[in-house]
Amino acid sequence: MSDGYRLVDNADLTNRNTFGIVARAPLLVEVDDAAALPRLFASGLVDAADPALLVLGGGSNLLFAADAPRPVLALTAQNVEIVSDDGDNVVVHASAGVPWHDLVMHTLSLGLCGLENLALIPGTVGAAPIQNIGAYGVEVRERVHAVEVFERVTGQVRRLGPDACRFAYRDSAFKRDPGRWIVTAVEFALSRSNAPVLDYAGLRDELAAMGIAAPTAMQAAEAVIRIRRRKLPDPAVLGNAGSFFKNPIVPNARADALHAAHPGLPMFRSESDATRKLSAAWLIDACGWKGHRDGDAGVSPEHALVLVNHGEATGAQLLALARRIAGSVQERFGIALEPEPRIVGADW
């Protein structure tokens, strides 16, 4: 331990990615205090400007196609506090290293609404705004009050409002320019009185099956957890990174043509009235990939969007499978799929 951080040479990253891929890094730096970042970079141990420097959260949105070529940074602080409370509207400050689901359940235990639809998403708080995580009709950007960041090149500590984060579907300024920022903490705008968002397909049905007509935020979270546990494999049991592909967004004319040819293809509204979002899971399933297996690299039999490691698959094998899946969707439907996880050691 040195000045707020710890160093691990030739670090094993197998247990630091939810795919369970065997991978190593020449150096792992665990940062317990974000205030130590300037000292760390000034030491010369890690080059802040190195674009290959990987900042690792829970490893739940990551595929190691090869070993990490440069040092890996992990922010491990897990502080959570209320920084503003007017009786109804509450701002919660959470360090980047806090496990995401733990934060969701903690805020719900305090009677705070807003994050319930995002329950059971793996990863850490610091990764949430980078990916603009979303589920069951809610994206985290709708709840972000501010994001605290360390700017790697200038060494400045900054606080960015939602507009400056340039959020989009599974995207943000942080994801588009990964070499610029390190997310150190996030503030969330929550409420004691907001009604849960229940419009997403299947959520009201799940609540009805639970015998609940007017759910609390905690009950909405319980419904989300039940659905996710049925549909998605537990990474602790079967290695995976959740949804591997983004839902493609296409112009309305293209969506209409696809729907005419394939009436069963689900479509959803997107950020623009000129486009619609297609179900990547349906497209992949229609190409026959659900439950497919190449050695230990496979596709979940429960959800076509989820690639899985049945034991000893390499990242390169999973990437090869993902490319084959995307190629078949492109060939049949003319739709290009894009991966959600960050790929280390290879290009898509």
N, C-alpha and C positions, 0 to 999 in steps of 0.2 A: 504494500500500500504506500502510495506516495502522493501527497498533496491532492487527495480527492480522487485518485484513480489507481487501478491495479494493472499490471502487465503480465500477460501469459504468452510465452514464446511457443511457436509451432502448435497453435491451439486447435483442438478437435472441435469442430462445429456440428458434429452429427446430431447432438441433442439440442442444438440451437436453431434447427429448421424443422418445421412440422412435417415435411416430407420424409424426414429421417434419412436424408442423403448423407453418405459418408463424404466429408469435406474438411479441409484444414485451412488455416490462415497462418502466415508467417508470424503475425503478432495480433493478439487480441487485447484491446484496452477497455477495461470496464470502468466507466466513469460514474462515481457515486454522487458527485456534486457538479452540476453544470457550470458552476463558477470556476471549476478547475480547467475548463477547456482552453482559455488563453494560455495558462501555464503549460498545459500539455503540448500545445502547438509550438510554443516558444522554446520548449526543450529540444526540439529537433527530432524527437522519436517518431513523430507522425507529421507528415506534410499536409497541412490543411488544404492546400490548393491541388492536391493530387486527385484527379477525377476518378481514379479507381479506388479511393478510400471508401469502404462500405460502412454505412451506419446501420447497425443491426438492431431490430426491435425484438419481437417474438419469433421472427423467422417464419411467420405464417403466410407471407405473401412473397415468397422467395424460392427460386429454383437454382441450386448449385449445379450448373452443367460442367463445372470444373472447380478446382480449389480456388479460394479467394487469392488473387494475385498480389494484393497489398494488405496492409494492416486493416483490421476490422475494429470498429468502435461500437461499444454497447453502453447506452445510458441506463443506469440501473436504479436511480432514485425513484422512490415510490411515495411521494408526499401528496396528500389530498387535503384541501382546505376550502372553506367558504370564504370568499373575499368580499362579497356584497350580498345584502339581504334586505329587501324593503318590505318583507312580509309575504309577498307573493312571488316576485321575480328574484331569482337567486343566481349568482355567478359562482361557479365551482372551479377552482384552480387545481390542476393535476399534473404531476411530473410525467415526463415522457415514458419512464420505465414502468408505470402502473399498468398491470394487466387490464386490458379493455373490459372484459366481462366483470371483473372485480369492481371497476369503477361504476359500471351500469347498476349492478346490484347494490352497491353502497349508496348511490344517489337515490335509488328507489326506497331503500330502507330509511332514508331521511324524509321520505314523502315528496320527493322531487320528480316531476314529470319531464319527459323529453327524450330520454335515451332508451326507453323500453323496447322499441322496435329493433334496436341494435344489439339486443342481448345475445350472448353466446357467440359473438363474432370473435375469432381468435386474434391474438396480437396484442399490441400495447397502445397506450394513449398516444405516444409520439407518432405511430404509424397511421393513426386514424385520419388526420387531415391530409397527409401525403396522398393517400389512396382515395380520400373522400369516401370512406366506407359507407355502404348503404344496404338496407334490407327492409322488406315489407313496407314500402312506400315512404321511407324516411332516409335522407342522407345526412351525414354528420355535419355538413356545412350549415344546415338549418339550425344547428344548436351551437355552433362555434361563435364565441364572443371575441376571442383573440387567440393568436398563436405566438408563443415566445420562441425566438430563433436566435441562433448564433450564425452570423454571416462569415463563412470560412475565409474568404479572401481578405476582407477588411478587418476581421476580428471584432466587429461590432455586435452588440447584443441589441436585438430589436423586438418590437411588439407589433404584430401585423393584425389589422382588422380583417374581417371576412372578404371585403372587396380586394384587398391587396393579395389575398391568398389565391385569387383567380381560380376558384373552384369550378369544376365541370364534372361530367359523369365519370366516376372513377379516376379523377384527374385533379391536379392542382399545380400551382407555381412550383411547389416543392418537388413534385414528381417530374415536371418538365425540365427542371434545372437542378438535378440532384447534387451537382458539385458545388452549389452555392450556399445552401442552408443546412443547418442541423436543428431540427425541432427539439426544443428542450422542455417545453411545457405547453399545455393547452388550457384555455378558459372556456367553460361551457355556460351558456345562458339557459337556465332551466326555470321551471315554474311549479308552484304548489297547486295550481288550479286547472291547468290545461287538460283538455280531454285527450285520451290516446287517439292516434291515427289508426283507423281500422279498415280503411278502404281497400287494402291490398287483398288480392284473391286468396281465399283460404283462411284468412285470419278470423273473420267473423264465424266461419263454419267451425273452426277449432274452438272458439269461445263457446259457441252453442253446444258443442259436444261436451264441454266442461260444465254446462248448465249455467253459463254466465251471460246475461243480457246487457248489463251496463257495467263493464269492467273498470276496475281501477288500473292505474299504470302498472302496478305490480302484477295484476292478473293478466294484462296484455303481454307483459314480458314472459310470464309463465306459458302462455299460448305460443309465443314465438319460440321459446325453448323447446317445447314439445314438438313443434313442426320441424325445427332444425335437427333435433336428435333423430327423428324418423328419417329425414331425407339425406342427411349428411353424415358421413362416417366420422367417428371420433379420431382425431390425429394421434391420440395416445395409443389407439388400438390399430389403426390402419393409416399409414403416413399419407398426408394430403395437404394441399394448401387452399382448400375450399374451392370456390369457382375458379377454374383455370382460364376461362375465356370471358371477355366482355360481351354483353348483348350488343350486337351491331346496330348502328343507327343509319337509316337510309332515307332518301327523299320520299315524299308521299307517293309520287308516281311509281317508284320502284316497289314500295310497300304494297300498293294496290295491285300491281301486276303479280307479285308473289302470292298475295292472298287469293287472287282469282285462280291461280294455278294450284295453290295449296290451301284450301279453306280452313284447315285445322291449325295453321301456323299462328301462334299467339303474337299479338302486337300490343305495344304499350305507348302511351304518350311520351314524348321526349322534351328536351328543353325548348325546342323550336316548334312552332306550329307547322313548319314546312317539312318536318321529318318525323319518323316514327322509329321506335325501338323494337327490334325483333328478339324472339327468344332463341338464344344460342343453344340452349339445352334441347329445344325441339329440333333445330336444324341438325345437331349432332346425332340425336336419337334417330332421326329419319334416315341418316346415313348408316345406321346399324352399329354404332360404336358403344352403346350402353352395355356395360359388363364385359367389354372386350379385354383381352389380356395378351400381352407379349412378354413372356417370361414373368418377371415380377413387376413390370410396368403395365398399368391397366387403367380402365375407366370404371368408376363405381357402378355396380348394378342398380343402385338406387337413384343416382343422379348423373346424367350424361355430361354435366359440366365439370365434374370432379375427377381429376386424374389421381390415381392412387399408387402407392408403393407397397406391394405385397410382401416386401421383406428386404430384398437386396438389390433393387433396381438402382441404377446410377442416374444421375441427373441427365446425362447425355441420352440415355435410353428413354426417359420420360419426355425429353425435348423432342426426340425423333418421333415418338408416338403423337405428341401434340401437333407436330408439323404434318403428319399423315392425316390426322383428323381435319385440320384446317384445309388441307389440300382437297379432301373429298367434299367438304362443304362448298368450297370455291367451285369445284368442277360441277357439282349438281345444281347449286342454287345461284352461283355467281356472286356469292357473298364472302368477303374477306373477314376472317376472324382474327382478333387481336388478343394476345395473352394479358391476363391481369397481373400475374406475379412478375417481379423483377427477375431477369435471368442473368446470372453471374457466370462469366466464362464463355459466353457465346452470344451471337446476335440472333434475333428471331428470323 
